[in-house]
Structures are given as structure tokens and as C-alpha cells.
Amino acid sequence: QYVPVKGDHVIGIVTAKAGDVFRLDVGGSEPASLSYLAFEGATKRNRPNVQVGDLIYGQFVVANKDMEPEMVCIDSSGKSSGMGIIGQDGFLFKVTLGLIRKLLAPKCEIIQELSQLYPFELVIGMNGRIWVKAKTVQQTLIVVNILEACEYMTAEQRKQALAKLSGN
């Protein structure tokens, strides 16, 4: 089970809308809250179009054991910096936190190697959730399968698998 940490970027699923606050499932023991004002350019008149079931990529601003975790989709200067509602037609899956750390490591070659195979969009949450979208469903699923398998493959095994896929 994921324990929210202040500053962590995570993928949450909108489960409810209560007044000015959205409730998000982030894989922790309780839902996180997200104000409608915590989006770039949001005002009382200009509300973000967030629906139940939407995927949100955001960051924790409050995360401690005595308070409900609170998320925002803007950085300290009020910009979205890639955070916000994630596109509808990708694929969301869960992996171990060990694999997340591996993928987010500065010297990680996995994503670089994969992107030579197909162009794809990728969102990685510190809560063990990854969202992927390639041009076709088939390509998306291939990327998902490789990312899931990477945890148990050596760099050499990975290069062989990718070479087979690219037809070299």
C-alpha cells in the first residue's frame, strides 16, 4: 500500500466530487483531496472540467499521518508543469515501487530504448501507477509488457527483447 509523501508526483483516479473538492484514489489508506483551484488558470468562473473516473497527475502538498493528503496540479509558480488531467485513451497499470524508482533514476535507459521502438506518452506516478499511450492499442500493450518485464530483466536481456521487436 502506498503512503503519501509530500512532494511526490502521483496518478490519482477521481472517485467523487464534493463541492469545490475532488476526492482521488491514490492507492493509499485514504483518498486524497484536490481543490478545483489547484489547476493552472483555474478561477471561480473558470473551473477545470474534471469528471469522476478521470486520471489526474499531481503532486502532494500535504501528506502526514494526522491530515488528509492534499494534491495540487500546479508548481510553486502556478504553472501546470505537465500535471493535470491525463488523456482518456491510454492504459493505466500498477507496478512495484522498486520499478518506479528504477524508471525515474537519472541514468535509466529503459524509456530511452523503448522510445526508439515506438513513439509513446508516459506518465509515471510515485504511487506505483504508470499510464502509457502509443499510436495503437497493440503498441501501447507492447510498451506496457516491456515496462512490466523490465523489473526482472538484465540490461542485456532487455536489449535482446527490444531487438526482436524492432526486427533487427
C-alpha positions in Angstrom: 0.0 0.0 0.0 1.3 3.5 -0.9 2.0 6.0 1.8 1.6 9.6 0.5 4.8 11.7 0.8 4.9 15.5 0.4 6.3 16.4 -3.0 5.6 13.0 -4.6 4.1 13.1 -8.1 1.3 10.5 -8.3 -1.5 9.4 -10.6 -4.9 9.5 -8.9 -8.3 8.4 -10.0 -11.2 10.8 -9.3 -13.7 8.9 -7.2 -16.0 11.7 -6.1 -16.8 15.4 -6.4 -17.8 17.2 -3.2 -18.4 20.9 -3.5 -15.1 22.6 -4.5 -13.0 19.5 -3.8 -12.4 16.3 -5.7 -11.6 13.0 -4.0 -8.9 10.9 -5.6 -7.9 7.3 -5.1 -4.1 7.4 -4.9 -3.7 3.8 -3.7 -3.2 4.8 -0.1 -5.3 4.1 3.0 -7.5 7.1 2.4 -8.4 9.3 -0.6 -6.5 12.5 -1.3 -8.3 15.8 -1.8 -7.7 18.2 -4.8 -9.3 21.6 -4.9 -10.7 22.8 -8.3 -8.5 25.9 -7.8 -5.3 23.7 -7.8 -5.1 23.8 -11.6 -3.3 26.3 -13.8 -5.5 29.2 -14.7 -8.4 27.9 -12.6 -10.7 30.6 -11.0 -14.2 30.5 -9.6 -15.6 31.2 -13.0 -13.1 29.1 -15.0 -13.3 25.6 -13.4 -11.3 22.7 -14.8 -13.6 20.1 -16.5 -12.9 17.1 -14.1 -15.2 14.1 -14.1 -15.4 11.1 -11.8 -13.2 8.4 -13.3 -10.7 10.9 -14.8 -7.0 10.2 -14.2 -5.1 13.1 -12.6 -1.3 13.6 -12.4 -0.5 15.8 -9.5 1.8 16.4 -6.5 1.2 16.2 -2.8 1.4 19.4 -0.9 0.1 18.0 2.4 1.0 14.4 3.4 1.3 13.5 7.0 -0.4 10.9 9.2 -2.6 13.4 11.0 -4.1 15.1 8.0 -5.9 14.0 4.8 -3.4 14.0 1.9 -3.9 17.0 -0.4 -2.8 17.3 -4.0 -2.3 20.1 -6.5 -1.7 20.2 -10.3 0.4 23.3 -10.3 4.0 24.0 -9.2 5.1 26.8 -6.9 4.9 29.4 -9.7 1.3 28.4 -10.6 2.2 26.5 -13.8 0.9 23.1 -14.6 4.4 21.7 -15.4 2.9 18.6 -17.1 0.4 18.0 -14.3 -3.3 17.9 -14.7 -5.9 15.6 -16.3 -4.4 12.7 -18.2 -5.8 11.8 -21.6 -8.6 9.3 -21.8 -7.4 6.6 -24.1 -4.2 5.3 -22.6 -3.6 2.3 -20.4 -3.1 2.5 -16.6 -1.3 -0.2 -14.8 0.3 -0.9 -11.5 4.0 -1.9 -10.8 6.2 -2.2 -7.8 7.7 0.9 -6.2 11.1 -0.6 -7.0 10.4 -0.5 -10.7 9.1 3.1 -10.4 12.4 4.1 -8.7 14.4 2.3 -11.4 12.4 4.1 -14.2 12.8 7.5 -12.6 16.5 7.1 -11.9 18.7 9.7 -13.8 20.7 7.0 -15.7 17.6 4.9 -16.7 18.0 3.7 -20.3 14.7 1.7 -20.4 12.5 4.5 -21.5 15.1 5.8 -24.0 15.4 2.4 -25.6 11.7 1.9 -25.7 11.1 5.3 -27.4 13.3 4.2 -30.3 10.8 1.4 -30.9 7.6 3.4 -30.9 6.6 7.0 -30.1 4.5 7.0 -26.9 3.3 9.1 -24.0 4.3 8.1 -20.5 3.2 9.3 -17.0 4.9 7.7 -14.0 3.5 8.1 -10.5 5.5 7.5 -7.4 2.4 5.6 -6.1 3.2 2.7 -8.4 0.9 3.7 -11.2 2.1 4.1 -14.8 0.0 5.5 -17.7 1.0 4.7 -21.3 -0.4 5.7 -24.7 1.2 4.8 -28.0 -0.3 5.2 -31.5 -2.2 1.9 -31.5 -3.6 -0.3 -28.7 -1.2 -3.0 -29.8 1.9 -0.7 -29.5 0.6 0.5 -26.1 0.3 -3.0 -24.8 3.7 -3.9 -26.1 5.2 -0.9 -24.2 3.2 -1.9 -21.0 4.5 -5.5 -21.2 8.1 -4.5 -21.7 7.9 -2.0 -18.8 6.4 -4.7 -16.6 9.1 -7.2 -17.6 12.0 -4.7 -17.1 11.9 -5.3 -13.4 13.2 -8.8 -13.8 15.4 -8.4 -16.9 19.1 -7.5 -17.1 20.0 -4.7 -19.5 21.3 -7.4 -21.9 18.1 -9.4 -21.9 16.1 -6.1 -22.4 18.2 -5.1 -25.4 17.7 -8.6 -26.9 13.9 -8.4 -26.4 13.8 -4.9 -28.0 15.9 -6.0 -30.9 13.5 -8.9 -31.6 10.6 -6.4 -31.5 12.2 -3.9 -33.8 13.0 -6.8 -36.3 16.8 -6.4 -36.1 
